[in-house]
């Protein structure tokens, strides 16, 4: 299984190019409410995302003022990748050994949600998702749940596919092969 050392400053800088910033509590509250409205599904709490953020250094991202886009990511340890695949991963409050703590080698990424309320926000979400996947997390698998038909189409456009077993409605993408001259 591949691993990657996360370039946190580079990730924040690149996300900022797509108008994303790390979210505070109020912004997470707004972003998660937006995600619930758009997906019709309950989301994690701002407190849980901030806890994940405190461990991983990269969980909660938003765009817009007021917030019109949200992107929740969970850096996974090798045990976390296995837990996603076998269905024991708990996205809202993952076990500590399932997440990749700041500075540790990352073995995978779980996308809790990515959503935008406006055409511009959706464009920022899709660009940030595609570029950061390719530039920062290509060597590791990436996972998300297909919460809506639009979300499934969006994931398919990024090269994700449905995965049998594991979490309900699980989608994933295997590690990407990136030519050395293009690697970040």
C-alpha positions in Angstrom: 0.0 0.0 0.0 1.3 3.5 -0.9 1.9 6.3 1.5 2.3 10.0 1.2 3.7 12.7 3.5 1.2 15.6 3.5 2.6 19.0 2.5 0.2 20.9 4.7 1.3 24.4 3.7 1.3 23.4 0.0 -2.2 21.9 0.4 -3.6 25.0 2.1 -2.0 27.2 -0.5 -3.3 25.2 -3.4 -6.8 24.9 -1.9 -6.7 28.7 -1.5 -6.2 29.0 -5.3 -9.7 27.5 -5.5 -11.0 29.9 -2.8 -11.0 27.3 -0.1 -9.8 28.0 3.5 -9.6 26.0 6.7 -12.9 26.5 8.5 -13.6 27.7 12.0 -16.5 26.4 14.1 -19.1 28.8 12.7 -18.0 28.2 9.1 -18.2 24.4 9.7 -21.7 24.8 11.1 -22.8 26.7 8.0 -21.0 24.3 5.6 -22.4 21.2 7.3 -25.9 22.7 7.3 -25.5 23.4 3.6 -24.3 19.9 3.0 -27.3 18.5 4.8 -29.6 20.6 2.8 -28.0 19.6 -0.5 -27.7 15.9 0.2 -30.8 15.3 2.4 -28.5 13.4 4.8 -27.3 14.0 8.3 -23.7 15.2 8.5 -21.0 15.1 11.2 -21.0 17.8 13.8 -18.7 20.8 13.7 -17.2 19.5 17.0 -16.3 16.2 15.4 -14.8 17.8 12.3 -12.7 20.1 14.6 -11.5 17.1 16.6 -10.5 15.3 13.3 -8.9 18.6 12.2 -6.9 18.8 15.5 -5.5 15.3 14.8 -5.0 15.4 11.0 -4.4 19.1 10.3 -6.6 19.1 7.2 -10.3 18.2 7.8 -12.6 21.1 7.4 -12.6 23.4 4.4 -15.1 26.0 3.1 -15.5 28.6 0.4 -17.6 31.7 0.1 -18.7 34.5 2.4 -21.3 33.5 3.4 -20.2 29.9 3.1 -21.5 28.4 -0.1 -19.2 25.4 -0.4 -17.7 22.7 1.9 -15.1 20.0 1.6 -14.5 17.6 4.5 -11.5 15.3 4.3 -10.1 12.7 6.6 -6.5 11.5 6.3 -6.4 7.8 6.9 -3.8 5.5 8.4 -3.3 2.0 7.0 -5.8 0.7 9.6 -8.2 3.4 8.5 -8.1 2.3 4.9 -8.8 -1.3 6.0 -11.7 0.0 8.2 -13.2 1.9 5.3 -13.0 -1.2 3.2 -14.5 -3.5 5.8 -17.2 -1.2 7.0 -15.9 -0.5 10.5 -14.8 3.1 9.8 -17.0 5.7 11.6 -16.7 8.9 9.5 -18.2 11.3 12.1 -16.0 10.1 15.0 -13.2 7.8 13.6 -11.1 5.7 15.9 -7.8 7.4 16.6 -5.9 4.6 15.0 -7.9 5.0 11.8 -6.7 8.6 11.1 -3.3 9.8 10.1 -2.1 12.3 12.7 -0.3 15.4 11.6 3.2 14.4 10.4 2.5 10.7 10.0 2.5 8.9 6.7 -1.0 9.0 5.1 -2.3 5.8 3.6 -5.5 7.0 2.1 -8.1 9.8 2.2 -11.8 9.7 3.0 -14.0 12.5 1.7 -16.8 13.2 4.2 -18.6 15.6 1.9 -17.9 18.0 -0.9 -20.7 20.2 -2.0 -21.4 23.6 -3.4 -24.7 25.6 -3.5 -23.9 27.8 -6.5 -22.4 27.0 -9.9 -19.2 28.9 -8.9 -18.9 27.0 -5.6 -19.4 23.7 -7.4 -16.7 24.6 -9.8 -14.3 25.5 -6.9 -15.2 22.2 -5.2 -14.6 20.1 -8.3 -11.3 21.9 -9.2 -10.0 21.6 -5.7 -11.0 17.9 -5.5 -9.4 17.0 -8.7 -6.2 19.0 -8.4 -5.5 18.2 -4.7 -6.1 14.5 -5.4 -3.6 14.5 -8.2 -1.0 16.8 -6.7 -1.1 15.7 -3.0 -2.7 12.3 -2.7 -2.1 10.4 -5.9 -0.1 7.6 -4.3 -2.9 6.6 -2.0 -6.5 5.4 -2.4 -9.4 7.8 -2.0 -12.9 7.0 -0.7 -16.3 8.8 -0.4 -19.9 7.8 -0.1 -22.4 8.2 -2.9 -25.0 10.2 -1.0 -26.8 11.6 -4.0 -27.1 10.8 -7.7 -25.4 14.2 -8.5 -22.6 13.2 -6.1 -22.2 9.8 -7.8 -22.0 11.5 -11.2 -19.5 14.0 -9.9 -17.3 11.2 -8.4 -17.6 9.2 -11.6 -16.3 12.3 -13.5 -13.3 12.3 -11.2 -12.6 8.6 -11.9 -14.2 7.0 -8.8 -16.2 3.8 -9.0 -18.7 2.0 -6.7 -17.1 -0.5 -4.3 -18.9 -3.5 -3.0 -18.7 -4.2 0.7 -17.4 -1.7 3.3 -19.4 1.4 4.1 -22.9 1.7 2.5 -22.8 3.5 -0.9 -19.0 3.4 -0.9 -17.1 4.8 -3.9 -13.3 4.8 -4.3 -10.4 5.4 -6.5 -7.2 3.4 -6.4 -3.8 5.1 -6.2 -3.1 7.1 -9.3 0.0 6.7 -11.5 1.5 10.1 -12.0 4.6 10.6 -14.3 7.6 11.6 -12.1 7.9 15.0 -13.8 4.3 15.8 -12.8 4.5 14.7 -9.2 4.2 17.5 -6.6 
